[in-house]
Amino acid sequence: MAWIVLLWAGNCNYINDKNGNGMAVIVAALPPITTSPNTHRAKTTGAMEASLQSSQEGQEDLIDNDDDDDDDDDDDDDISSEEILDVLIIGAGWAGIGAANLLVKRGVENIRILEAKGHLGGRAYTEMHQWADDKKVPIDMGAMWIHGGSENIINHLALQYKIRTDPSGYDTAIYNKAEGTRYDKDQVEELRERLFEEGFFSFQSQRQEATDYDEPLQKACDLFLDQLSTREEKQLTKYFLRTSIELEYSGLLKDHSLWWWNDDYDLGGSIGTEGYFVPEGHSSLIEPFASYLTETNKIQLNTTVTCIDYQDKEVIQVYCCREGGRDITCRARKVIVTVPLGVLKANRIAFRPKLPKRTHKAIRRIGMGKMNKIFMFWSKEDVFWPPDAEILGDIEERRNISIMFRNPQKHNGNLPMLFGFFQGCDEVEEAFAHSDPQQYETRIRDLAMESLRTMFGNDIPMPKKVIVTKWNVDHCSLGAYSFNKVGMGKHDRTNLAKPVGKNQVFFAGEATHRRYFATTAGAFMAGRSAARKVLKSLREASNW
């Protein structure tokens, strides 16, 4: 995979209960918090939803089913303001590229992709950074894993393009400074099973059944913690809640829906494996997949869409700004919008006419997570962490940052580096990420080092190089990835994926996929689903 929470502090928010009735709730403020296989499900209308659909149904959704729609090609030249495209796609991430490739495969060549960034991949792209011995190190700024196993369509592409993947596991070391304790792999598995998988999940499932209205997941967490008898049990459970919910799903407990927070489906995979790490980075996957589109000049980078005018029922006007400030207008019969949910929430694209209520409500009610990553490099002689652990956790709660570290040395040729997923530094990011990037990196580094020193002692050396992402203030993402926010409806993601106008504007991306939101596979499948809807609409309108 592949990464904005709407924060309240005791605000009264109007939400719907499971029967569609409005009510006001108080969303309580709370302080912030390794990744785990998800085998639990959230509440449906009147009862708990089955934990999984049948394996056959799941596989049908994951496998790239191309079994219809063979048509003639359309010839196309370079984009121009006079030209009317059959389809214009906004965003060159997995959703946009997936949609474009299916359209081309079905004979629709008169298409373009507009991408605001200067690279492909959206939130799944790789930067090359120089390190020791002039070696270029691939750094995945966003998505890092192919979650699950062979059932994941992204894994099929990795095999097709002969991209190396390594299984990534849950070997964890958790440190408790107060007790002078390190919990090793077997201890962590036993504690996690007892306190989290069996303890908390059983408790929150019962509370889901007992509630008539959705509520913040935090409430169930607090009630469960009150039942634990020892300080150690409470600390460990809080650690599991921080890392397996807040950092995995990119939203704070107070913002997650009790009913829907884990209403996503597994992507398969072996027991003890969370998926596959891509040592050469996710750009090594998406670039060959997009090669035909780039070779035929169907992708236009550094082009920001500002307005989509679909008042005319035949031709949509799309207003854009090119790098350097030059304004252009594109015209198309159909538009597929694949920008991140954070961009839609911030109204960075105007729609004429305004989006229908169902779409607007879905955009407002689905959560967009806030999370970033820090990459830290040392010299080989300075390595201080255990080489056998892939996940390094600090049991201590911190006011300014919630962070979990990963050790990728098994996958990167034994390079001396760690990276961490973190939340809770919003003010620092907003103040310095753009205006003073060096100050931003320094402040996040110092907070990360506090956690590492708690685990390994005050004498550990400072890293020689630091890279910090800034997804929450990136105008092209405004967040990490989506999550199921308290008060959202069961069908909000489905409603977001519905076309607007006279089947003119379509939406895709991870936030529109009900089963596999927050993943590259979900984005990819949502893009292809939108493309199929477009193909059907073009035929029905006799435009193509």
Legacy VTK file of the C-alpha trace (Angstrom):
# vtk DataFile Version 3.0
C-alpha trace
ASCII
DATASET POLYDATA
POINTS 544 float
0.000 0.000 0.000
-0.521 1.777 0.393
-1.787 7.076 3.268
-6.630 13.072 7.205
-8.699 13.002 10.048
-11.375 15.609 10.785
-10.604 16.661 14.336
-13.162 17.769 16.867
-12.755 18.820 20.476
-16.074 18.240 22.160
-18.078 19.482 19.191
-21.679 18.525 18.611
-22.069 16.841 15.212
-25.214 15.808 13.403
-25.105 12.191 12.221
-27.511 9.467 11.174
-28.253 6.308 13.054
-28.400 2.942 11.287
-32.038 3.515 10.393
-31.292 6.842 8.721
-32.644 8.993 11.536
-30.788 12.158 12.431
-29.323 12.703 15.862
-26.764 14.887 17.551
-23.742 13.374 19.248
-20.838 14.746 21.182
-17.528 13.652 19.710
-15.071 13.601 22.581
-11.514 14.850 22.265
-8.695 12.398 22.998
-4.917 12.297 22.780
-3.374 10.468 19.767
-1.743 6.419 19.259
2.048 -3.129 14.015
0.059 -3.656 11.403
-2.166 -6.705 11.624
-4.257 -8.952 9.423
-7.867 -7.828 9.582
-10.194 -10.716 10.328
-13.028 -8.789 11.953
-15.965 -6.942 10.506
-18.138 -4.020 11.444
-21.858 -3.734 12.152
-24.508 -3.765 9.435
-28.136 -2.657 9.657
-29.663 -4.761 12.406
-26.760 -7.198 12.792
-23.071 -7.831 12.358
-21.960 -8.364 8.769
-20.345 -11.690 7.972
-16.613 -11.581 8.595
-15.807 -12.376 4.990
-17.667 -12.963 1.762
-17.052 -16.329 0.155
-13.541 -16.818 -1.168
-14.958 -17.165 -4.655
-16.704 -13.792 -4.466
-13.596 -12.122 -3.071
-11.434 -13.552 -5.803
-13.845 -12.484 -8.529
-13.522 -8.883 -7.334
-9.740 -9.018 -7.150
-8.989 -10.765 -10.431
-8.861 -8.528 -13.494
-11.976 -9.737 -15.321
-11.814 -8.508 -18.926
-14.453 -10.543 -20.659
-16.461 -8.131 -22.760
-16.583 -4.812 -24.570
-14.334 -5.447 -27.610
-14.630 -2.443 -29.920
-12.927 -0.499 -32.679
-10.064 1.943 -32.057
-10.330 5.717 -32.247
-7.381 7.604 -33.644
-6.101 10.591 -31.681
-3.495 13.316 -31.895
-2.068 15.650 -29.255
-4.485 17.418 -26.952
-5.829 20.797 -28.082
-8.462 23.232 -26.865
-10.606 22.486 -29.938
-10.503 18.723 -29.563
-13.274 16.827 -27.818
-11.881 13.840 -25.982
-13.943 10.746 -25.388
-12.655 10.487 -21.829
-10.580 12.791 -19.649
-9.100 11.264 -16.487
-7.959 13.429 -13.586
-5.104 11.865 -11.651
-2.317 9.474 -12.716
-2.299 7.193 -9.688
-3.337 3.555 -9.654
-7.000 4.439 -10.227
-6.339 6.757 -13.155
-3.773 4.522 -14.846
-5.963 1.461 -14.273
-8.972 3.188 -15.838
-6.967 4.467 -18.826
-5.411 1.083 -19.590
-8.796 -0.619 -19.626
-10.278 2.055 -21.893
-7.393 1.708 -24.326
-7.670 -2.064 -24.247
-11.330 -1.688 -25.188
-10.483 0.550 -28.124
-11.000 4.020 -26.628
-7.772 5.756 -27.654
-9.115 9.310 -27.605
-8.327 9.850 -23.920
-6.004 11.932 -21.747
-4.863 11.856 -18.142
-4.161 15.136 -16.360
-1.827 14.875 -13.367
-1.031 17.789 -11.035
2.291 16.306 -9.912
5.410 15.933 -12.004
5.396 12.144 -11.651
3.130 9.127 -12.039
1.695 7.133 -9.168
-0.089 9.720 -7.044
0.352 8.567 -3.445
2.314 5.523 -4.642
5.604 6.845 -5.952
9.309 6.396 -5.291
12.035 8.971 -4.815
15.689 8.033 -5.358
17.977 9.373 -2.624
21.745 9.165 -2.566
23.435 7.475 0.377
26.758 5.818 1.211
29.133 4.907 -1.634
27.074 7.080 -3.984
24.362 4.452 -3.908
20.862 5.536 -4.950
18.289 4.265 -2.488
14.610 3.949 -3.538
12.315 5.559 -0.961
8.581 4.923 -1.206
7.040 8.196 -0.086
3.538 6.743 0.066
2.372 3.165 -0.546
5.015 0.574 0.396
3.410 -2.864 0.381
1.412 -5.118 -1.855
-1.027 -6.233 0.817
-2.169 -9.807 0.975
-0.938 -12.444 -1.417
-1.466 -13.825 -4.882
-5.123 -12.744 -4.920
-4.080 -9.077 -5.021
-4.189 -7.836 -8.620
-1.151 -5.597 -7.954
0.829 -8.731 -7.178
-0.222 -10.112 -10.575
1.304 -7.026 -12.183
4.526 -7.448 -10.213
4.815 -10.986 -11.560
3.973 -9.840 -15.079
6.679 -7.155 -15.071
9.156 -9.315 -13.152
9.356 -6.852 -10.271
11.007 -8.323 -7.188
8.830 -8.582 -4.081
9.771 -9.817 -0.596
7.348 -11.215 1.991
7.109 -8.861 4.945
6.223 -10.207 8.374
5.252 -9.193 11.885
8.447 -9.994 13.773
8.098 -7.407 16.525
10.132 -6.171 19.459
8.262 -3.972 21.967
10.183 -2.054 24.615
8.939 -1.123 28.085
11.438 1.304 29.615
9.683 1.537 32.987
10.031 -2.224 33.490
13.345 -2.561 31.640
11.651 -5.138 29.463
11.838 -6.175 25.821
8.933 -8.282 24.620
10.175 -10.557 21.861
8.277 -12.095 18.979
6.610 -14.975 20.853
5.646 -12.774 23.790
4.203 -10.116 21.490
2.118 -12.688 19.625
0.726 -14.122 22.885
-0.022 -10.691 24.367
-1.571 -9.428 21.173
-3.778 -12.499 20.852
-4.961 -12.290 24.460
-5.375 -8.537 24.865
-6.239 -7.368 21.351
-7.507 -10.114 19.069
-9.529 -11.977 21.693
-9.975 -9.302 24.352
-10.654 -5.997 22.636
-12.225 -7.368 19.447
-14.661 -9.499 21.368
-15.573 -6.525 23.557
-16.052 -4.059 20.700
-18.122 -6.616 18.758
-20.495 -6.928 21.704
-20.734 -3.151 21.971
-21.481 -2.886 18.240
-24.431 -5.207 18.760
-25.595 -3.368 21.860
-25.654 0.150 20.383
-28.542 1.705 18.454
-26.439 4.629 17.244
-22.928 4.839 15.941
-20.354 6.302 18.320
-16.614 7.000 18.402
-14.536 3.824 18.668
-12.663 5.542 21.495
-15.602 4.925 23.836
-15.353 1.160 23.446
-11.571 1.378 23.909
-11.931 3.306 27.169
-14.528 0.908 28.537
-12.358 -2.100 27.675
-9.248 -0.543 29.254
-11.217 0.052 32.459
-11.721 -3.704 32.763
-8.001 -4.522 32.690
-6.399 -5.104 36.053
-2.711 -4.250 35.645
-0.834 -1.202 34.405
1.209 -3.390 32.065
-1.913 -4.815 30.403
-3.327 -1.330 29.909
-0.071 -0.013 28.423
0.248 -2.924 26.015
-3.388 -2.676 24.937
-3.017 1.061 24.297
0.069 0.264 22.198
-1.886 -2.258 20.114
-4.736 0.232 19.686
-2.334 2.953 18.540
-0.415 0.825 16.088
-3.071 -1.569 14.787
-5.911 0.925 14.471
-4.731 4.548 14.524
-1.519 4.058 12.532
-2.819 1.277 10.296
-6.111 2.975 9.429
-4.627 6.520 9.650
-7.348 7.932 11.904
-7.566 8.678 15.618
-9.739 6.451 17.791
-12.041 9.357 18.587
-12.750 9.808 14.869
-13.243 6.150 13.916
-16.728 4.705 13.642
-17.544 1.951 16.149
-19.751 0.294 13.549
-17.649 0.620 10.420
-13.999 1.213 11.404
-12.783 -2.204 10.183
-15.354 -2.787 7.467
-12.664 -3.716 4.960
-11.768 -7.114 3.582
-8.541 -9.089 3.625
-6.522 -9.300 0.441
-5.372 -12.831 1.228
-1.811 -13.825 2.066
0.004 -16.329 4.240
-0.402 -16.426 7.999
2.307 -14.294 9.594
2.791 -12.253 6.436
1.269 -8.817 5.993
2.067 -8.660 2.311
4.996 -8.009 0.020
7.610 -5.304 0.227
8.781 -3.861 -3.126
12.532 -3.253 -2.745
12.816 -1.177 -5.924
9.824 0.947 -4.960
6.260 1.258 -6.218
7.276 3.432 -9.148
8.995 0.348 -10.578
5.507 -1.181 -10.754
3.370 1.648 -12.058
5.800 2.988 -14.676
5.858 -0.168 -16.842
2.106 -0.525 -16.375
1.677 3.024 -17.746
4.287 2.667 -20.496
1.865 2.646 -23.441
0.099 5.721 -22.073
3.348 7.635 -21.693
4.705 6.504 -25.070
1.550 7.720 -26.818
1.503 11.050 -24.922
-1.774 10.338 -23.172
-0.526 11.660 -19.821
-0.015 15.358 -19.174
1.916 16.080 -15.957
2.105 19.323 -13.949
-1.506 20.149 -14.836
-3.859 21.098 -12.018
-7.609 20.885 -12.602
-9.507 23.772 -10.996
-13.059 23.401 -12.314
-15.254 20.788 -13.993
-18.268 22.295 -15.778
-20.752 19.580 -16.787
-23.782 21.827 -17.377
-23.742 20.982 -21.076
-25.121 17.475 -21.435
-22.890 16.618 -24.382
-19.467 18.183 -23.711
-17.789 18.792 -20.345
-15.472 21.776 -19.936
-12.466 21.132 -17.686
-10.444 24.179 -16.648
-6.790 23.601 -15.767
-3.639 25.425 -14.804
-0.340 24.285 -16.281
2.991 24.638 -14.536
4.067 28.261 -14.848
0.524 29.585 -14.523
-0.763 29.044 -18.062
-4.513 28.333 -18.104
-5.938 25.764 -20.504
-9.384 24.298 -21.137
-10.023 20.684 -22.077
-13.267 19.302 -23.478
-14.501 15.747 -23.078
-17.628 13.641 -23.283
-16.833 11.830 -20.033
-14.597 12.673 -17.060
-13.214 10.285 -14.434
-12.084 12.026 -11.228
-9.515 10.002 -9.263
-8.044 12.680 -6.997
-7.592 11.863 -3.273
-10.543 12.383 -0.960
-8.671 15.190 0.815
-8.683 17.244 -2.369
-12.457 16.820 -2.712
-13.005 17.689 0.960
-11.055 20.927 0.530
-13.108 21.897 -2.557
-9.934 22.373 -4.571
-11.914 21.424 -7.679
-15.088 23.403 -8.343
-18.034 21.591 -9.935
-20.691 23.270 -12.071
-23.416 22.510 -11.256
-22.684 21.600 -7.647
-22.352 17.920 -6.851
-25.565 16.148 -5.817
-26.339 15.779 -2.121
-25.446 12.085 -1.989
-21.958 12.770 -3.371
-21.398 15.804 -1.162
-22.553 13.878 1.907
-20.213 10.977 1.141
-17.242 13.321 0.702
-18.036 14.990 4.019
-18.693 11.830 6.043
-15.842 9.549 4.923
-12.686 10.258 6.904
-9.333 11.214 5.391
-6.425 10.102 7.546
-3.449 12.137 8.689
-0.197 10.227 8.698
3.407 10.636 7.532
6.673 8.729 7.388
10.230 9.465 8.468
13.248 7.719 6.922
16.450 7.722 8.994
19.897 6.636 7.763
22.975 5.736 9.812
26.476 4.459 9.062
26.863 0.681 9.301
29.051 0.965 12.394
26.328 2.970 14.166
23.550 0.356 13.971
22.005 -0.109 17.424
18.720 -1.945 16.781
18.201 -5.751 16.679
18.524 -7.098 13.114
15.934 -9.840 13.700
12.975 -7.515 14.347
11.048 -5.890 11.481
8.832 -3.845 13.817
10.165 -1.801 16.734
7.632 -0.484 19.222
7.827 1.834 22.210
5.113 1.142 24.786
5.319 4.664 26.202
2.588 7.121 25.216
3.794 10.468 23.893
1.910 13.724 23.793
3.475 15.136 20.601
3.882 12.063 18.405
2.602 8.526 17.931
5.187 6.512 16.023
6.051 2.944 15.077
9.359 2.000 13.443
10.117 -0.550 10.747
13.480 -2.151 10.029
13.701 -2.893 6.269
17.242 -4.329 6.255
16.016 -7.758 5.161
14.644 -6.183 1.993
17.092 -3.413 1.078
20.455 -5.140 0.984
21.165 -4.558 4.692
21.236 -0.776 4.443
21.463 0.804 7.922
18.138 2.607 8.006
14.837 2.698 9.843
11.566 4.276 8.842
8.644 5.217 11.021
4.934 5.869 10.548
3.788 8.742 12.697
0.813 10.922 13.638
0.316 13.877 15.923
2.647 16.531 14.499
0.046 18.562 12.619
1.120 21.955 13.947
4.774 21.335 13.095
3.857 20.167 9.603
1.558 23.119 8.935
4.105 25.626 10.249
7.288 24.380 8.580
6.726 21.694 5.902
6.532 24.263 3.094
8.101 27.398 4.587
11.149 25.776 6.234
11.580 22.117 5.212
14.874 21.744 7.087
13.259 22.915 10.336
10.387 20.513 9.709
12.721 17.543 9.268
14.773 18.542 12.313
11.740 18.765 14.598
10.270 15.460 13.455
13.699 13.805 13.723
14.070 14.994 17.327
10.638 13.624 18.261
11.450 10.288 16.599
14.779 10.127 18.414
12.996 10.537 21.771
11.173 7.286 21.088
14.303 5.475 19.877
16.280 6.637 22.918
13.535 5.347 25.182
13.981 1.949 23.566
17.760 1.839 23.090
19.281 4.365 25.470
20.440 7.982 25.352
23.826 7.166 23.791
22.554 6.084 20.376
23.904 8.280 17.552
21.893 10.787 15.556
21.031 9.689 12.002
23.270 10.962 9.212
20.349 11.609 6.866
16.623 12.167 7.373
13.683 12.319 4.935
10.174 13.220 6.120
6.969 13.131 4.082
4.324 15.863 4.289
1.155 14.330 2.898
-1.214 16.291 5.119
-0.194 19.660 3.636
0.481 18.431 0.101
-2.161 20.266 -1.956
-2.466 17.267 -4.255
-3.423 14.858 -1.469
-4.245 16.704 1.790
-3.979 13.503 3.754
-2.766 9.924 3.688
-5.712 7.666 2.837
-9.356 7.292 3.776
-10.912 5.637 6.825
-14.446 4.986 8.087
-15.324 7.977 10.245
-17.882 8.033 13.024
-21.265 8.999 11.606
-20.623 7.801 8.076
-23.197 5.641 6.363
-22.795 2.069 5.182
-23.261 3.120 1.547
-21.219 6.337 1.506
-18.313 4.863 -0.459
-20.697 3.308 -2.971
-22.496 6.640 -3.319
-19.211 8.450 -3.897
-18.492 6.098 -6.796
-21.805 6.860 -8.540
-21.647 9.080 -11.664
-23.127 12.568 -11.574
-24.924 14.571 -14.230
-26.257 12.554 -17.148
-23.615 9.857 -16.588
-20.972 12.487 -17.304
-18.622 12.716 -14.330
-17.397 9.523 -12.664
-15.394 9.064 -9.455
-12.728 6.501 -8.603
-9.849 5.990 -6.179
-9.270 4.076 -2.968
-11.902 6.119 -1.110
-14.623 4.862 -3.491
-13.950 1.158 -2.918
-16.049 -0.252 -0.105
-14.052 -3.444 0.381
-10.445 -2.416 -0.219
-10.283 1.266 0.664
-6.851 2.588 1.726
-5.028 0.179 -0.618
-3.476 0.390 -4.072
-5.528 -2.659 -5.069
-8.703 -0.822 -4.087
-7.676 2.224 -6.104
-6.815 0.081 -9.118
-10.101 -1.847 -9.036
-12.126 1.334 -8.497
-10.480 2.890 -11.554
-11.339 -0.090 -13.722
-14.885 -0.152 -12.389
-15.303 3.504 -13.369
-13.864 2.755 -16.818
-16.450 0.008 -17.377
-19.247 2.404 -16.428
-17.847 4.931 -18.908
-17.699 2.353 -21.686
-21.330 1.419 -21.066
-22.381 5.075 -21.017
-20.546 5.883 -24.243
-22.317 3.092 -26.081
-25.714 4.008 -24.727
-25.237 7.616 -25.823
-23.911 6.544 -29.249
-20.923 8.831 -28.706
-18.433 6.107 -29.441
LINES 3 546
2 0 1
30 3 4 5 6 7 8 9 10 11 12 13 14 15 16 17 18 19 20 21 22 23 24 25 26 27 28 29 30 31 32
511 33 34 35 36 37 38 39 40 41 42 43 44 45 46 47 48 49 50 51 52 53 54 55 56 57 58 59 60 61 62 63 64 65 66 67 68 69 70 71 72 73 74 75 76 77 78 79 80 81 82 83 84 85 86 87 88 89 90 91 92 93 94 95 96 97 98 99 100 101 102 103 104 105 106 107 108 109 110 111 112 113 114 115 116 117 118 119 120 121 122 123 124 125 126 127 128 129 130 131 132 133 134 135 136 137 138 139 140 141 142 143 144 145 146 147 148 149 150 151 152 153 154 155 156 157 158 159 160 161 162 163 164 165 166 167 168 169 170 171 172 173 174 175 176 177 178 179 180 181 182 183 184 185 186 187 188 189 190 191 192 193 194 195 196 197 198 199 200 201 202 203 204 205 206 207 208 209 210 211 212 213 214 215 216 217 218 219 220 221 222 223 224 225 226 227 228 229 230 231 232 233 234 235 236 237 238 239 240 241 242 243 244 245 246 247 248 249 250 251 252 253 254 255 256 257 258 259 260 261 262 263 264 265 266 267 268 269 270 271 272 273 274 275 276 277 278 279 280 281 282 283 284 285 286 287 288 289 290 291 292 293 294 295 296 297 298 299 300 301 302 303 304 305 306 307 308 309 310 311 312 313 314 315 316 317 318 319 320 321 322 323 324 325 326 327 328 329 330 331 332 333 334 335 336 337 338 339 340 341 342 343 344 345 346 347 348 349 350 351 352 353 354 355 356 357 358 359 360 361 362 363 364 365 366 367 368 369 370 371 372 373 374 375 376 377 378 379 380 381 382 383 384 385 386 387 388 389 390 391 392 393 394 395 396 397 398 399 400 401 402 403 404 405 406 407 408 409 410 411 412 413 414 415 416 417 418 419 420 421 422 423 424 425 426 427 428 429 430 431 432 433 434 435 436 437 438 439 440 441 442 443 444 445 446 447 448 449 450 451 452 453 454 455 456 457 458 459 460 461 462 463 464 465 466 467 468 469 470 471 472 473 474 475 476 477 478 479 480 481 482 483 484 485 486 487 488 489 490 491 492 493 494 495 496 497 498 499 500 501 502 503 504 505 506 507 508 509 510 511 512 513 514 515 516 517 518 519 520 521 522 523 524 525 526 527 528 529 530 531 532 533 534 535 536 537 538 539 540 541 542 543
